[in-house]
Amino acid sequence: NSLTGIWQVSRTMGDIAPFSGRGPRRSCTISVNCPFVQKPEIAAPGSVIMSSLSANKTSTSRDLIDPDGVHFVEEGTSMAAPHVTGAVALLLQAAPMFSSDQIKNLLISNAESDSFTQGTPNNTWGYGKLNVKAAYGEIVNPLPAPPAGLSSSVAGGGLALSWIANIDADLFGYN
C-alpha cells in the first residue's frame, strides 16, 4: 500500500523532532516564585503520526492520506499529547487511587533512555522517552481488565447479564 500526497520528511527515526519544545523553563527575577522544574519532563511520539481525517478537512497537496481515505499523517504536539494522555488513562485504569503526582513519577522514573537521549534529564528529552509498558509494570497489583463483551437481555421478568470471562489470575477485590 502506498500513501497519496507529498510529504518530504527528513527525520531520523528515534530522534527528537525539530519543532519539539526545549527547556529549561524560563527563569524569573524572584527565584522563590519560580524554582527549578525540569522542562520538558518527557518526550512522546509527535512526528509522522497517522491520525483520523475529518470529512470536513480541505485536503492540501502536502497531506499524506492513507488509502482508506479516513486517516492521514500529521505531526506536532497535537500528536504527542494524545500519547501521554492515553498513557495516563491506562495507568489510572490500573491504579485508580493514584494521584497525578504518582502517575507523573511512574512516567518519568520509567522513561526510556537511548543513544539519542544520552544523559537524562536534559533540556531536550526531559527524563527520556515515554515507556508505558515499563510504567505499567511498576504498578503493584493493578486492577484486572473490565469484562469484555457485556450484554444484557430481559428474560422471565428478570435481567440476564453475560460477558466474556476474565482470565486474569487474581480477581480478588474486583467489583
PyMOL commands that place a pseudoatom at each C-alpha (Angstrom):
pseudoatom trace, name=CA, resn=ASN, resi=1, chain=A, elem=C, hetatm=0, pos=[0.000, 0.000, 0.000]
pseudoatom trace, name=CA, resn=SER, resi=2, chain=A, elem=C, hetatm=0, pos=[1.192, 3.488, -0.734]
pseudoatom trace, name=CA, resn=LEU, resi=3, chain=A, elem=C, hetatm=0, pos=[0.004, 6.794, 0.595]
pseudoatom trace, name=CA, resn=THR, resi=4, chain=A, elem=C, hetatm=0, pos=[-1.170, 9.634, -1.590]
pseudoatom trace, name=CA, resn=GLY, resi=5, chain=A, elem=C, hetatm=0, pos=[0.168, 13.149, -1.237]
pseudoatom trace, name=CA, resn=ILE, resi=6, chain=A, elem=C, hetatm=0, pos=[3.570, 14.722, -0.888]
pseudoatom trace, name=CA, resn=TRP, resi=7, chain=A, elem=C, hetatm=0, pos=[5.352, 14.653, 2.427]
pseudoatom trace, name=CA, resn=GLN, resi=8, chain=A, elem=C, hetatm=0, pos=[9.018, 15.464, 2.469]
pseudoatom trace, name=CA, resn=VAL, resi=9, chain=A, elem=C, hetatm=0, pos=[10.268, 14.368, 5.868]
pseudoatom trace, name=CA, resn=SER, resi=10, chain=A, elem=C, hetatm=0, pos=[13.920, 14.194, 6.676]
pseudoatom trace, name=CA, resn=ARG, resi=11, chain=A, elem=C, hetatm=0, pos=[13.847, 12.797, 10.182]
pseudoatom trace, name=CA, resn=THR, resi=12, chain=A, elem=C, hetatm=0, pos=[15.979, 10.210, 11.874]
pseudoatom trace, name=CA, resn=MET, resi=13, chain=A, elem=C, hetatm=0, pos=[13.824, 7.510, 13.454]
pseudoatom trace, name=CA, resn=GLY, resi=14, chain=A, elem=C, hetatm=0, pos=[14.048, 7.838, 17.233]
pseudoatom trace, name=CA, resn=ASP, resi=15, chain=A, elem=C, hetatm=0, pos=[15.464, 11.370, 17.262]
pseudoatom trace, name=CA, resn=ILE, resi=16, chain=A, elem=C, hetatm=0, pos=[13.701, 14.426, 18.629]
pseudoatom trace, name=CA, resn=ALA, resi=17, chain=A, elem=C, hetatm=0, pos=[11.604, 16.387, 16.133]
pseudoatom trace, name=CA, resn=PRO, resi=18, chain=A, elem=C, hetatm=0, pos=[12.990, 19.814, 15.219]
pseudoatom trace, name=CA, resn=PHE, resi=19, chain=A, elem=C, hetatm=0, pos=[9.766, 21.505, 16.362]
pseudoatom trace, name=CA, resn=SER, resi=20, chain=A, elem=C, hetatm=0, pos=[9.856, 19.962, 19.860]
pseudoatom trace, name=CA, resn=GLY, resi=21, chain=A, elem=C, hetatm=0, pos=[9.944, 22.412, 22.732]
pseudoatom trace, name=CA, resn=ARG, resi=22, chain=A, elem=C, hetatm=0, pos=[13.208, 22.682, 24.604]
pseudoatom trace, name=CA, resn=GLY, resi=23, chain=A, elem=C, hetatm=0, pos=[13.978, 23.587, 28.194]
pseudoatom trace, name=CA, resn=PRO, resi=24, chain=A, elem=C, hetatm=0, pos=[14.880, 24.943, 30.566]
pseudoatom trace, name=CA, resn=ARG, resi=25, chain=A, elem=C, hetatm=0, pos=[11.884, 26.709, 31.994]
pseudoatom trace, name=CA, resn=ARG, resi=26, chain=A, elem=C, hetatm=0, pos=[12.257, 30.472, 31.791]
pseudoatom trace, name=CA, resn=SER, resi=27, chain=A, elem=C, hetatm=0, pos=[13.776, 31.942, 34.943]
pseudoatom trace, name=CA, resn=CYS, resi=28, chain=A, elem=C, hetatm=0, pos=[12.379, 34.921, 36.781]
pseudoatom trace, name=CA, resn=THR, resi=29, chain=A, elem=C, hetatm=0, pos=[13.833, 37.659, 38.959]
pseudoatom trace, name=CA, resn=ILE, resi=30, chain=A, elem=C, hetatm=0, pos=[12.352, 36.290, 42.207]
pseudoatom trace, name=CA, resn=SER, resi=31, chain=A, elem=C, hetatm=0, pos=[13.574, 32.680, 42.250]
pseudoatom trace, name=CA, resn=VAL, resi=32, chain=A, elem=C, hetatm=0, pos=[11.261, 31.647, 45.087]
pseudoatom trace, name=CA, resn=ASN, resi=33, chain=A, elem=C, hetatm=0, pos=[8.331, 32.305, 42.717]
pseudoatom trace, name=CA, resn=CYS, resi=34, chain=A, elem=C, hetatm=0, pos=[9.731, 30.027, 40.023]
pseudoatom trace, name=CA, resn=PRO, resi=35, chain=A, elem=C, hetatm=0, pos=[12.031, 27.347, 41.445]
pseudoatom trace, name=CA, resn=PHE, resi=36, chain=A, elem=C, hetatm=0, pos=[13.812, 24.962, 39.102]
pseudoatom trace, name=CA, resn=VAL, resi=37, chain=A, elem=C, hetatm=0, pos=[11.481, 22.450, 37.454]
pseudoatom trace, name=CA, resn=GLN, resi=38, chain=A, elem=C, hetatm=0, pos=[12.647, 20.047, 34.757]
pseudoatom trace, name=CA, resn=LYS, resi=39, chain=A, elem=C, hetatm=0, pos=[11.147, 21.084, 31.423]
pseudoatom trace, name=CA, resn=PRO, resi=40, chain=A, elem=C, hetatm=0, pos=[10.380, 19.201, 29.308]
pseudoatom trace, name=CA, resn=GLU, resi=41, chain=A, elem=C, hetatm=0, pos=[9.537, 16.274, 31.579]
pseudoatom trace, name=CA, resn=ILE, resi=42, chain=A, elem=C, hetatm=0, pos=[9.140, 13.522, 28.990]
pseudoatom trace, name=CA, resn=ALA, resi=43, chain=A, elem=C, hetatm=0, pos=[9.217, 13.043, 25.220]
pseudoatom trace, name=CA, resn=ALA, resi=44, chain=A, elem=C, hetatm=0, pos=[6.465, 11.273, 23.272]
pseudoatom trace, name=CA, resn=PRO, resi=45, chain=A, elem=C, hetatm=0, pos=[5.974, 10.448, 19.577]
pseudoatom trace, name=CA, resn=GLY, resi=46, chain=A, elem=C, hetatm=0, pos=[4.853, 13.530, 17.660]
pseudoatom trace, name=CA, resn=SER, resi=47, chain=A, elem=C, hetatm=0, pos=[6.323, 13.291, 14.187]
pseudoatom trace, name=CA, resn=VAL, resi=48, chain=A, elem=C, hetatm=0, pos=[4.838, 11.416, 11.220]
pseudoatom trace, name=CA, resn=ILE, resi=49, chain=A, elem=C, hetatm=0, pos=[1.855, 10.045, 13.200]
pseudoatom trace, name=CA, resn=MET, resi=50, chain=A, elem=C, hetatm=0, pos=[-1.196, 8.534, 11.480]
pseudoatom trace, name=CA, resn=SER, resi=51, chain=A, elem=C, hetatm=0, pos=[-4.365, 10.249, 12.692]
pseudoatom trace, name=CA, resn=SER, resi=52, chain=A, elem=C, hetatm=0, pos=[-8.052, 10.401, 11.820]
pseudoatom trace, name=CA, resn=LEU, resi=53, chain=A, elem=C, hetatm=0, pos=[-9.053, 12.569, 8.890]
pseudoatom trace, name=CA, resn=SER, resi=54, chain=A, elem=C, hetatm=0, pos=[-12.104, 14.777, 9.272]
pseudoatom trace, name=CA, resn=ALA, resi=55, chain=A, elem=C, hetatm=0, pos=[-14.632, 14.570, 6.468]
pseudoatom trace, name=CA, resn=ASN, resi=56, chain=A, elem=C, hetatm=0, pos=[-14.665, 18.398, 6.559]
pseudoatom trace, name=CA, resn=LYS, resi=57, chain=A, elem=C, hetatm=0, pos=[-10.894, 18.844, 6.160]
pseudoatom trace, name=CA, resn=THR, resi=58, chain=A, elem=C, hetatm=0, pos=[-9.869, 20.583, 2.981]
pseudoatom trace, name=CA, resn=SER, resi=59, chain=A, elem=C, hetatm=0, pos=[-7.020, 18.496, 1.621]
pseudoatom trace, name=CA, resn=THR, resi=60, chain=A, elem=C, hetatm=0, pos=[-3.758, 20.082, 0.505]
pseudoatom trace, name=CA, resn=SER, resi=61, chain=A, elem=C, hetatm=0, pos=[-1.021, 18.638, -1.690]
pseudoatom trace, name=CA, resn=ARG, resi=62, chain=A, elem=C, hetatm=0, pos=[1.088, 18.296, 1.459]
pseudoatom trace, name=CA, resn=ASP, resi=63, chain=A, elem=C, hetatm=0, pos=[-1.442, 15.925, 3.073]
pseudoatom trace, name=CA, resn=LEU, resi=64, chain=A, elem=C, hetatm=0, pos=[-0.366, 12.309, 3.166]
pseudoatom trace, name=CA, resn=ILE, resi=65, chain=A, elem=C, hetatm=0, pos=[-3.656, 10.422, 3.113]
pseudoatom trace, name=CA, resn=ASP, resi=66, chain=A, elem=C, hetatm=0, pos=[-3.961, 6.715, 3.862]
pseudoatom trace, name=CA, resn=PRO, resi=67, chain=A, elem=C, hetatm=0, pos=[-5.579, 4.614, 1.105]
pseudoatom trace, name=CA, resn=ASP, resi=68, chain=A, elem=C, hetatm=0, pos=[-8.558, 4.032, 3.437]
pseudoatom trace, name=CA, resn=GLY, resi=69, chain=A, elem=C, hetatm=0, pos=[-9.406, 7.740, 2.965]
pseudoatom trace, name=CA, resn=VAL, resi=70, chain=A, elem=C, hetatm=0, pos=[-10.125, 8.335, 6.652]
pseudoatom trace, name=CA, resn=HIS, resi=71, chain=A, elem=C, hetatm=0, pos=[-6.609, 8.649, 8.085]
pseudoatom trace, name=CA, resn=PHE, resi=72, chain=A, elem=C, hetatm=0, pos=[-3.686, 10.947, 7.342]
pseudoatom trace, name=CA, resn=VAL, resi=73, chain=A, elem=C, hetatm=0, pos=[-0.179, 11.710, 8.593]
pseudoatom trace, name=CA, resn=GLU, resi=74, chain=A, elem=C, hetatm=0, pos=[0.234, 14.636, 10.949]
pseudoatom trace, name=CA, resn=GLU, resi=75, chain=A, elem=C, hetatm=0, pos=[2.859, 15.939, 13.352]
pseudoatom trace, name=CA, resn=GLY, resi=76, chain=A, elem=C, hetatm=0, pos=[3.257, 18.281, 16.279]
pseudoatom trace, name=CA, resn=THR, resi=77, chain=A, elem=C, hetatm=0, pos=[2.426, 18.496, 19.948]
pseudoatom trace, name=CA, resn=SER, resi=78, chain=A, elem=C, hetatm=0, pos=[-1.162, 17.705, 18.967]
pseudoatom trace, name=CA, resn=MET, resi=79, chain=A, elem=C, hetatm=0, pos=[0.138, 14.227, 18.086]
pseudoatom trace, name=CA, resn=ALA, resi=80, chain=A, elem=C, hetatm=0, pos=[2.415, 13.804, 21.132]
pseudoatom trace, name=CA, resn=ALA, resi=81, chain=A, elem=C, hetatm=0, pos=[-0.153, 14.922, 23.716]
pseudoatom trace, name=CA, resn=PRO, resi=82, chain=A, elem=C, hetatm=0, pos=[-2.585, 12.041, 22.987]
pseudoatom trace, name=CA, resn=HIS, resi=83, chain=A, elem=C, hetatm=0, pos=[0.215, 9.519, 23.524]
pseudoatom trace, name=CA, resn=VAL, resi=84, chain=A, elem=C, hetatm=0, pos=[0.853, 10.867, 27.019]
pseudoatom trace, name=CA, resn=THR, resi=85, chain=A, elem=C, hetatm=0, pos=[-2.853, 11.320, 27.753]
pseudoatom trace, name=CA, resn=GLY, resi=86, chain=A, elem=C, hetatm=0, pos=[-3.557, 7.730, 26.727]
pseudoatom trace, name=CA, resn=ALA, resi=87, chain=A, elem=C, hetatm=0, pos=[-0.667, 6.519, 28.887]
pseudoatom trace, name=CA, resn=VAL, resi=88, chain=A, elem=C, hetatm=0, pos=[-2.067, 8.393, 31.894]
pseudoatom trace, name=CA, resn=ALA, resi=89, chain=A, elem=C, hetatm=0, pos=[-5.549, 6.955, 31.257]
pseudoatom trace, name=CA, resn=LEU, resi=90, chain=A, elem=C, hetatm=0, pos=[-4.202, 3.389, 31.104]
pseudoatom trace, name=CA, resn=LEU, resi=91, chain=A, elem=C, hetatm=0, pos=[-2.190, 3.856, 34.290]
pseudoatom trace, name=CA, resn=LEU, resi=92, chain=A, elem=C, hetatm=0, pos=[-5.159, 5.379, 36.115]
pseudoatom trace, name=CA, resn=GLN, resi=93, chain=A, elem=C, hetatm=0, pos=[-7.350, 2.499, 34.969]
pseudoatom trace, name=CA, resn=ALA, resi=94, chain=A, elem=C, hetatm=0, pos=[-4.872, 0.065, 36.526]
pseudoatom trace, name=CA, resn=ALA, resi=95, chain=A, elem=C, hetatm=0, pos=[-4.314, 2.194, 39.656]
pseudoatom trace, name=CA, resn=PRO, resi=96, chain=A, elem=C, hetatm=0, pos=[-7.378, 4.459, 40.103]
pseudoatom trace, name=CA, resn=MET, resi=97, chain=A, elem=C, hetatm=0, pos=[-6.309, 5.594, 43.568]
pseudoatom trace, name=CA, resn=PHE, resi=98, chain=A, elem=C, hetatm=0, pos=[-3.009, 7.046, 42.324]
pseudoatom trace, name=CA, resn=SER, resi=99, chain=A, elem=C, hetatm=0, pos=[-2.597, 10.799, 42.473]
pseudoatom trace, name=CA, resn=SER, resi=100, chain=A, elem=C, hetatm=0, pos=[-1.475, 12.850, 39.492]
pseudoatom trace, name=CA, resn=ASP, resi=101, chain=A, elem=C, hetatm=0, pos=[1.970, 13.139, 41.094]
pseudoatom trace, name=CA, resn=GLN, resi=102, chain=A, elem=C, hetatm=0, pos=[2.219, 9.357, 41.458]
pseudoatom trace, name=CA, resn=ILE, resi=103, chain=A, elem=C, hetatm=0, pos=[1.307, 8.862, 37.798]
pseudoatom trace, name=CA, resn=LYS, resi=104, chain=A, elem=C, hetatm=0, pos=[3.798, 11.532, 36.740]
pseudoatom trace, name=CA, resn=ASN, resi=105, chain=A, elem=C, hetatm=0, pos=[6.509, 9.873, 38.832]
pseudoatom trace, name=CA, resn=LEU, resi=106, chain=A, elem=C, hetatm=0, pos=[5.711, 6.500, 37.242]
pseudoatom trace, name=CA, resn=LEU, resi=107, chain=A, elem=C, hetatm=0, pos=[6.133, 8.011, 33.784]
pseudoatom trace, name=CA, resn=ILE, resi=108, chain=A, elem=C, hetatm=0, pos=[9.361, 9.887, 34.441]
pseudoatom trace, name=CA, resn=SER, resi=109, chain=A, elem=C, hetatm=0, pos=[11.017, 7.159, 36.524]
pseudoatom trace, name=CA, resn=ASN, resi=110, chain=A, elem=C, hetatm=0, pos=[10.330, 4.631, 33.757]
pseudoatom trace, name=CA, resn=ALA, resi=111, chain=A, elem=C, hetatm=0, pos=[11.200, 6.851, 30.809]
pseudoatom trace, name=CA, resn=GLU, resi=112, chain=A, elem=C, hetatm=0, pos=[13.474, 5.188, 28.278]
pseudoatom trace, name=CA, resn=SER, resi=113, chain=A, elem=C, hetatm=0, pos=[16.985, 6.397, 27.564]
pseudoatom trace, name=CA, resn=ASP, resi=114, chain=A, elem=C, hetatm=0, pos=[18.948, 5.540, 24.448]
pseudoatom trace, name=CA, resn=SER, resi=115, chain=A, elem=C, hetatm=0, pos=[21.717, 6.882, 22.229]
pseudoatom trace, name=CA, resn=PHE, resi=116, chain=A, elem=C, hetatm=0, pos=[19.534, 9.857, 21.262]
pseudoatom trace, name=CA, resn=THR, resi=117, chain=A, elem=C, hetatm=0, pos=[18.528, 10.895, 24.783]
pseudoatom trace, name=CA, resn=GLN, resi=118, chain=A, elem=C, hetatm=0, pos=[22.012, 10.381, 26.237]
pseudoatom trace, name=CA, resn=GLY, resi=119, chain=A, elem=C, hetatm=0, pos=[22.312, 11.668, 29.812]
pseudoatom trace, name=CA, resn=THR, resi=120, chain=A, elem=C, hetatm=0, pos=[18.875, 12.392, 31.227]
pseudoatom trace, name=CA, resn=PRO, resi=121, chain=A, elem=C, hetatm=0, pos=[17.292, 14.506, 32.469]
pseudoatom trace, name=CA, resn=ASN, resi=122, chain=A, elem=C, hetatm=0, pos=[18.213, 17.168, 29.938]
pseudoatom trace, name=CA, resn=ASN, resi=123, chain=A, elem=C, hetatm=0, pos=[16.657, 20.178, 28.195]
pseudoatom trace, name=CA, resn=THR, resi=124, chain=A, elem=C, hetatm=0, pos=[15.744, 18.249, 25.030]
pseudoatom trace, name=CA, resn=TRP, resi=125, chain=A, elem=C, hetatm=0, pos=[14.318, 14.920, 26.232]
pseudoatom trace, name=CA, resn=GLY, resi=126, chain=A, elem=C, hetatm=0, pos=[13.464, 15.655, 29.853]
pseudoatom trace, name=CA, resn=TYR, resi=127, chain=A, elem=C, hetatm=0, pos=[13.704, 12.331, 31.705]
pseudoatom trace, name=CA, resn=GLY, resi=128, chain=A, elem=C, hetatm=0, pos=[13.578, 10.404, 28.422]
pseudoatom trace, name=CA, resn=LYS, resi=129, chain=A, elem=C, hetatm=0, pos=[11.112, 8.744, 26.059]
pseudoatom trace, name=CA, resn=LEU, resi=130, chain=A, elem=C, hetatm=0, pos=[7.630, 7.671, 27.117]
pseudoatom trace, name=CA, resn=ASN, resi=131, chain=A, elem=C, hetatm=0, pos=[7.597, 3.959, 28.069]
pseudoatom trace, name=CA, resn=VAL, resi=132, chain=A, elem=C, hetatm=0, pos=[4.070, 2.984, 29.097]
pseudoatom trace, name=CA, resn=LYS, resi=133, chain=A, elem=C, hetatm=0, pos=[4.826, -0.732, 29.417]
pseudoatom trace, name=CA, resn=ALA, resi=134, chain=A, elem=C, hetatm=0, pos=[7.611, -0.106, 31.933]
pseudoatom trace, name=CA, resn=ALA, resi=135, chain=A, elem=C, hetatm=0, pos=[5.463, 2.357, 33.920]
pseudoatom trace, name=CA, resn=TYR, resi=136, chain=A, elem=C, hetatm=0, pos=[2.544, -0.104, 33.986]
pseudoatom trace, name=CA, resn=GLY, resi=137, chain=A, elem=C, hetatm=0, pos=[4.902, -2.851, 35.150]
pseudoatom trace, name=CA, resn=GLU, resi=138, chain=A, elem=C, hetatm=0, pos=[5.727, -0.800, 38.252]
pseudoatom trace, name=CA, resn=ILE, resi=139, chain=A, elem=C, hetatm=0, pos=[2.122, -0.829, 39.489]
pseudoatom trace, name=CA, resn=VAL, resi=140, chain=A, elem=C, hetatm=0, pos=[1.781, -3.374, 42.292]
pseudoatom trace, name=CA, resn=ASN, resi=141, chain=A, elem=C, hetatm=0, pos=[-1.371, -5.488, 41.908]
pseudoatom trace, name=CA, resn=PRO, resi=142, chain=A, elem=C, hetatm=0, pos=[-3.048, -3.489, 39.119]
pseudoatom trace, name=CA, resn=LEU, resi=143, chain=A, elem=C, hetatm=0, pos=[-6.794, -3.890, 38.810]
pseudoatom trace, name=CA, resn=PRO, resi=144, chain=A, elem=C, hetatm=0, pos=[-7.846, -6.590, 36.336]
pseudoatom trace, name=CA, resn=ALA, resi=145, chain=A, elem=C, hetatm=0, pos=[-9.272, -5.594, 32.987]
pseudoatom trace, name=CA, resn=PRO, resi=146, chain=A, elem=C, hetatm=0, pos=[-13.017, -4.935, 32.956]
pseudoatom trace, name=CA, resn=PRO, resi=147, chain=A, elem=C, hetatm=0, pos=[-15.256, -7.634, 31.485]
pseudoatom trace, name=CA, resn=ALA, resi=148, chain=A, elem=C, hetatm=0, pos=[-15.462, -7.680, 27.708]
pseudoatom trace, name=CA, resn=GLY, resi=149, chain=A, elem=C, hetatm=0, pos=[-18.479, -8.382, 25.539]
pseudoatom trace, name=CA, resn=LEU, resi=150, chain=A, elem=C, hetatm=0, pos=[-21.014, -7.334, 28.177]
pseudoatom trace, name=CA, resn=SER, resi=151, chain=A, elem=C, hetatm=0, pos=[-24.594, -7.812, 27.028]
pseudoatom trace, name=CA, resn=SER, resi=152, chain=A, elem=C, hetatm=0, pos=[-27.985, -7.944, 28.684]
pseudoatom trace, name=CA, resn=SER, resi=153, chain=A, elem=C, hetatm=0, pos=[-31.375, -9.426, 27.930]
pseudoatom trace, name=CA, resn=VAL, resi=154, chain=A, elem=C, hetatm=0, pos=[-34.769, -9.482, 29.630]
pseudoatom trace, name=CA, resn=ALA, resi=155, chain=A, elem=C, hetatm=0, pos=[-35.929, -12.997, 30.428]
pseudoatom trace, name=CA, resn=GLY, resi=156, chain=A, elem=C, hetatm=0, pos=[-38.780, -14.217, 32.636]
pseudoatom trace, name=CA, resn=GLY, resi=157, chain=A, elem=C, hetatm=0, pos=[-39.263, -10.917, 34.449]
pseudoatom trace, name=CA, resn=GLY, resi=158, chain=A, elem=C, hetatm=0, pos=[-35.528, -10.589, 35.193]
pseudoatom trace, name=CA, resn=LEU, resi=159, chain=A, elem=C, hetatm=0, pos=[-32.424, -9.215, 33.603]
pseudoatom trace, name=CA, resn=ALA, resi=160, chain=A, elem=C, hetatm=0, pos=[-29.746, -11.611, 32.372]
pseudoatom trace, name=CA, resn=LEU, resi=161, chain=A, elem=C, hetatm=0, pos=[-26.177, -10.349, 32.008]
pseudoatom trace, name=CA, resn=SER, resi=162, chain=A, elem=C, hetatm=0, pos=[-23.481, -12.163, 30.080]
pseudoatom trace, name=CA, resn=TRP, resi=163, chain=A, elem=C, hetatm=0, pos=[-19.855, -11.401, 29.352]
pseudoatom trace, name=CA, resn=ILE, resi=164, chain=A, elem=C, hetatm=0, pos=[-16.615, -12.994, 28.246]
pseudoatom trace, name=CA, resn=ALA, resi=165, chain=A, elem=C, hetatm=0, pos=[-14.875, -14.495, 31.266]
pseudoatom trace, name=CA, resn=ASN, resi=166, chain=A, elem=C, hetatm=0, pos=[-11.865, -12.558, 32.536]
pseudoatom trace, name=CA, resn=ILE, resi=167, chain=A, elem=C, hetatm=0, pos=[-8.765, -14.770, 32.512]
pseudoatom trace, name=CA, resn=ASP, resi=168, chain=A, elem=C, hetatm=0, pos=[-6.719, -12.621, 34.925]
pseudoatom trace, name=CA, resn=ALA, resi=169, chain=A, elem=C, hetatm=0, pos=[-5.168, -14.804, 37.613]
pseudoatom trace, name=CA, resn=ASP, resi=170, chain=A, elem=C, hetatm=0, pos=[-6.071, -12.627, 40.599]
pseudoatom trace, name=CA, resn=LEU, resi=171, chain=A, elem=C, hetatm=0, pos=[-9.565, -11.172, 40.572]
pseudoatom trace, name=CA, resn=PHE, resi=172, chain=A, elem=C, hetatm=0, pos=[-9.676, -10.589, 44.350]
pseudoatom trace, name=CA, resn=GLY, resi=173, chain=A, elem=C, hetatm=0, pos=[-11.243, -7.234, 45.111]
pseudoatom trace, name=CA, resn=TYR, resi=174, chain=A, elem=C, hetatm=0, pos=[-12.717, -6.804, 41.641]
pseudoatom trace, name=CA, resn=ASN, resi=175, chain=A, elem=C, hetatm=0, pos=[-16.074, -5.019, 41.712]
for i in range(1, 175): cmd.bond("trace and resi %d" % i, "trace and resi %d" % (i + 1))
show_as sticks, trace
zoom trace
